[in-house]
Amino acid sequence: MKLGAIEAGGTKFVLAVGNEEGEILEKKVIPTEHPSITMPAVIDFFRGKDIERLGIGSFGPIDVNADSDFYGQLQKTPKTEWVDYPLGKELQDHLLVPVIIDTDVNVAAMSEAKWGEAKDVDSCLYITVGTGIGAGAYIKGETLRGLSHPEMGHIPVRRHADDDYAGGCPYHGDCLEGMAAGPHIEKRWGRPAEELVDRKEVWEMEAYYLAQALVNYIYIISPERIILGGGVMKQKQLFPMIRTMVLELLNGYVSSPYLTEDTIDKYIVSPGLTDEAGVKGALYLAMGSRM
């Protein structure tokens, strides 16, 4: 059986055809532009591929309630040209196959639990730090949902003492995403991240905001592993800074063998599936599996 998979991210759409063994048979990457540009290219890729189901892991917020009249419709996303776009319905109408939708970070958490860095635990958190910031939680076989899906990228954070950047989230200003997503690193420092690699103060400030968020997630969700992906986290110097700051902020309050100086590097990790966590999670979603 051929299955379709889409990782619909803020920067790019990853399109794939795979099978029930989790193998990617064909893949294409296109930029995330206005829906009038991106969506015809998406539909064209899948036409004639004989897929039987399509799984989508999408940026959000997006309606992930399968019983809703607006299932698969984007909501008040910071990518304003996509607000209220009926992503799921558009693909189902054109491709005539069942479409299953979750968030990009939820499906990445699922795939890391199935095939990647969280195979040995019962719960994990997958966080992407890129064009935006989002997090998905996998807990004992299910992704976390409630009123909607979690919006962990928009939590408030304490401002760094040396930071006078106003924040760039169109909804909240200086929330986590508004302070620490990739575009705001460039806006704060005046240069893209890849030109700031040797500026220690840049990455210490970034780690300061991300560590605060991780500590809140540890307190509230208590995941057994935290996986940090996305373009910003390709700056590997961030990992030791974040781990050190997390331990400092926790200050011994949470007693766990995962949270010691000797074990923290196995607790806060990069994705085992590298850049394929999202698209493989969408493929797993298309299988109809909920673990």
C-alpha positions as CSV (number, residue, x, y, z in Angstrom):
1,M,0.0,0.0,0.0
2,K,1.3,3.5,-0.9
3,L,0.8,6.3,1.6
4,G,1.2,10.0,1.3
5,A,2.9,12.2,3.9
6,I,3.3,15.9,4.3
7,E,5.3,17.8,6.8
8,A,3.8,21.3,6.4
9,G,6.3,23.6,8.1
10,G,6.6,27.4,8.3
11,T,9.6,27.4,5.9
12,K,9.0,24.4,3.7
13,F,6.6,21.6,2.8
14,V,8.2,18.1,2.8
15,L,6.2,15.8,0.5
16,A,6.7,12.1,0.5
17,V,5.3,8.8,-0.7
18,G,6.0,5.8,1.5
19,N,4.8,2.4,2.6
20,E,3.5,0.7,5.7
21,E,7.0,-0.3,6.8
22,G,7.9,3.4,7.2
23,E,10.1,3.5,4.1
24,I,10.2,6.8,2.2
25,L,10.0,5.9,-1.5
26,E,9.9,9.4,-3.0
27,K,10.4,12.8,-1.5
28,K,10.3,16.5,-2.6
29,V,10.8,19.7,-0.7
30,I,9.1,23.0,-1.7
31,P,9.1,26.4,0.0
32,T,6.1,27.5,2.1
33,E,4.8,30.5,0.2
34,H,1.2,31.9,-0.3
35,P,-1.3,29.0,-0.4
36,S,-2.1,30.0,-4.0
37,I,1.5,29.1,-4.9
38,T,2.3,26.2,-2.5
39,M,-0.9,24.2,-2.7
40,P,-1.0,23.6,-6.5
41,A,2.6,22.2,-6.3
42,V,1.6,19.9,-3.4
43,I,-1.4,18.6,-5.3
44,D,0.6,18.1,-8.4
45,F,3.2,16.0,-6.6
46,F,0.6,13.5,-5.3
47,R,-1.4,13.2,-8.5
48,G,-0.9,9.8,-10.2
49,K,1.0,8.4,-7.2
50,D,-1.9,6.0,-6.2
51,I,-1.7,6.8,-2.5
52,E,-4.5,5.3,-0.4
53,R,-4.3,7.7,2.6
54,L,-2.5,10.9,3.3
55,G,-1.0,11.9,6.7
56,I,-0.2,15.6,7.4
57,G,1.8,17.1,10.2
58,S,1.1,20.8,9.9
59,F,2.3,24.1,11.5
60,G,-0.5,25.6,13.5
61,P,-2.7,26.5,15.2
62,I,-4.8,24.0,13.2
63,D,-8.1,22.2,14.0
64,V,-7.1,18.6,14.8
65,N,-10.5,17.5,16.0
66,A,-11.7,14.9,13.5
67,D,-15.4,15.5,14.5
68,S,-15.2,19.2,13.8
69,D,-16.7,20.9,10.8
70,F,-13.3,22.7,10.5
71,Y,-11.0,19.7,10.8
72,G,-7.7,20.5,9.1
73,Q,-8.4,24.2,8.9
74,L,-5.6,26.5,10.0
75,Q,-6.5,29.0,12.6
76,K,-4.8,32.2,14.0
77,T,-1.3,31.2,12.7
78,P,1.5,33.7,12.7
79,K,1.8,32.9,9.0
80,T,-1.1,35.3,8.4
81,E,-1.6,34.4,4.7
82,W,-2.6,30.9,5.8
83,V,-5.2,32.0,8.5
84,D,-8.4,30.0,8.0
85,Y,-7.1,28.1,5.1
86,P,-8.8,24.6,4.8
87,L,-5.7,22.6,4.3
88,G,-7.2,19.2,5.0
89,K,-10.4,19.7,2.9
90,E,-8.5,21.1,0.0
91,L,-6.3,18.1,-0.2
92,Q,-9.1,15.6,0.3
93,D,-11.2,17.3,-2.4
94,H,-8.4,17.2,-4.9
95,L,-6.8,13.8,-4.1
96,L,-9.9,11.9,-3.1
97,V,-8.3,10.0,-0.3
98,P,-8.7,10.0,3.5
99,V,-6.7,12.8,5.1
100,I,-5.4,12.4,8.7
101,I,-4.0,15.6,10.4
102,D,-2.0,16.4,13.5
103,T,0.5,19.1,14.2
104,D,4.0,18.9,12.8
105,V,5.5,18.7,16.2
106,N,3.0,16.1,17.4
107,V,3.9,13.8,14.5
108,A,7.6,14.4,15.0
109,A,7.1,13.3,18.7
110,M,5.3,10.2,17.4
111,S,8.0,9.2,15.0
112,E,10.8,9.7,17.5
113,A,8.8,7.4,19.9
114,K,8.4,4.8,17.2
115,W,11.8,4.9,15.4
116,G,14.0,7.5,17.0
117,E,15.4,8.9,20.3
118,A,12.4,8.0,22.5
119,K,12.0,4.3,21.6
120,D,13.0,3.4,25.2
121,V,10.7,5.6,27.1
122,D,6.9,6.0,27.5
123,S,6.8,9.8,27.1
124,C,8.7,12.5,25.2
125,L,8.5,16.1,24.1
126,Y,9.6,17.2,20.6
127,I,10.3,20.9,20.2
128,T,11.2,22.6,17.0
129,V,13.0,25.9,17.0
130,G,13.0,27.3,13.6
131,T,10.8,29.8,11.7
132,G,8.5,29.4,14.7
133,I,8.6,27.4,17.9
134,G,6.3,24.6,18.7
135,A,6.2,21.5,20.8
136,G,4.4,18.1,20.7
137,A,4.0,15.7,23.5
138,Y,3.7,12.0,23.2
139,I,2.5,10.3,26.4
140,K,1.8,6.5,26.7
141,G,0.7,6.0,23.1
142,E,-1.1,9.3,22.4
143,T,-0.2,12.8,21.4
144,L,-1.4,15.4,23.9
145,R,-4.7,17.2,23.0
146,G,-7.3,19.0,25.0
147,L,-9.2,22.2,23.9
148,S,-7.0,22.0,20.9
149,H,-3.3,21.0,20.5
150,P,-0.7,22.5,22.9
151,E,0.8,25.8,21.9
152,M,4.0,25.6,23.9
153,G,5.8,28.1,21.7
154,H,3.7,31.0,22.9
155,I,4.4,30.8,26.7
156,P,5.6,34.0,28.4
157,V,9.3,34.0,29.3
158,R,11.4,36.3,31.6
159,R,13.4,38.8,29.6
160,H,17.2,38.6,29.6
161,A,18.7,41.5,31.4
162,D,20.7,42.5,28.4
163,D,17.9,42.1,25.8
164,D,16.2,45.2,24.5
165,Y,14.5,43.4,21.5
166,A,10.8,44.1,21.6
167,G,9.8,40.6,20.5
168,G,8.3,39.6,17.1
169,C,5.2,37.5,17.7
170,P,2.3,39.2,15.9
171,Y,-0.1,38.0,18.7
172,H,2.0,38.2,21.9
173,G,5.1,40.2,21.2
174,D,7.7,38.9,23.5
175,C,6.5,35.3,24.1
176,L,9.0,32.4,23.6
177,E,8.5,32.3,19.9
178,G,8.7,36.1,19.6
179,M,12.0,36.1,21.4
180,A,13.8,32.9,20.3
181,A,12.5,31.8,16.9
182,G,15.0,31.9,14.1
183,P,13.8,35.1,12.4
184,H,14.0,37.0,15.7
185,I,17.7,36.1,16.3
186,E,18.4,37.8,13.0
187,K,16.2,40.8,13.8
188,R,17.8,41.2,17.2
189,W,21.4,40.9,16.1
190,G,21.2,42.3,12.6
191,R,22.7,39.2,10.9
192,P,21.4,35.7,10.1
193,A,22.2,33.0,12.7
194,E,24.8,31.3,10.4
195,E,26.9,34.5,10.5
196,L,26.8,34.6,14.3
197,V,28.2,31.2,15.1
198,D,31.2,32.6,17.0
199,R,29.3,35.2,19.0
200,K,28.9,33.4,22.4
201,E,26.5,36.1,23.7
202,V,24.0,35.3,21.0
203,W,23.7,31.7,21.9
204,E,23.8,32.2,25.7
205,M,20.8,34.5,25.3
206,E,19.0,32.0,23.0
207,A,19.7,29.2,25.6
208,Y,18.4,31.4,28.3
209,Y,15.0,31.6,26.7
210,L,14.8,28.0,25.6
211,A,16.0,26.7,29.0
212,Q,13.2,28.6,30.8
213,A,10.7,26.9,28.5
214,L,12.1,23.4,29.0
215,V,12.0,23.9,32.8
216,N,8.3,24.8,32.6
217,Y,7.6,21.8,30.4
218,I,9.4,19.5,32.8
219,Y,7.4,20.8,35.7
220,I,4.0,20.6,33.9
221,I,4.3,17.5,31.6
222,S,7.2,15.7,33.1
223,P,8.4,14.0,29.9
224,E,11.0,11.2,30.0
225,R,12.9,12.7,27.1
226,I,13.1,16.1,25.4
227,I,14.1,16.2,21.8
228,L,15.1,19.6,20.3
229,G,14.9,19.9,16.5
230,G,14.5,22.7,13.9
231,G,16.9,24.9,12.1
232,V,18.1,26.9,15.1
233,M,19.1,23.7,16.9
234,K,21.6,22.9,14.2
235,Q,23.8,25.3,16.2
236,K,25.1,22.4,18.3
237,Q,26.8,24.8,20.8
238,L,23.3,25.5,22.1
239,F,22.8,22.0,23.6
240,P,25.4,22.2,26.4
241,M,24.3,25.7,27.3
242,I,20.7,24.7,27.5
243,R,21.5,21.6,29.6
244,T,23.5,23.6,32.1
245,M,20.9,26.3,32.4
246,V,18.1,23.8,32.8
247,L,19.9,22.1,35.8
248,E,20.6,25.6,37.3
249,L,17.0,26.6,37.0
250,L,15.6,23.4,38.4
251,N,18.1,23.7,41.3
252,G,17.5,20.1,42.3
253,Y,13.8,20.5,42.8
254,V,12.8,17.6,40.5
255,S,14.5,14.4,41.7
256,S,15.1,12.1,38.7
257,P,18.0,10.0,37.5
258,Y,17.4,11.8,34.1
259,L,18.2,15.2,35.6
260,T,21.8,15.0,36.8
261,E,25.1,16.4,35.4
262,D,26.0,12.9,34.3
263,T,22.7,12.1,32.5
264,I,21.3,15.4,31.2
265,D,23.0,14.9,27.9
266,K,20.9,11.8,27.3
267,Y,17.8,13.6,28.4
268,I,17.9,16.7,26.2
269,V,18.9,15.4,22.8
270,S,18.8,16.1,19.1
271,P,16.4,14.1,16.9
272,G,17.3,10.6,16.1
273,L,15.6,10.9,12.7
274,T,17.4,14.1,12.0
275,D,15.4,16.1,9.4
276,E,12.9,13.3,8.7
277,A,11.2,13.2,12.1
278,G,8.2,15.3,10.8
279,V,7.7,13.6,7.4
280,K,8.1,10.1,8.9
281,G,5.6,11.0,11.6
282,A,3.1,12.1,8.9
283,L,3.7,8.8,7.2
284,Y,3.1,6.9,10.5
285,L,-0.1,9.0,10.9
286,A,-1.2,7.8,7.4
287,M,-0.8,4.2,8.6
288,G,-3.7,4.8,10.9
289,S,-1.6,4.0,14.0
290,R,-1.9,5.8,17.3
291,M,0.7,3.6,19.1
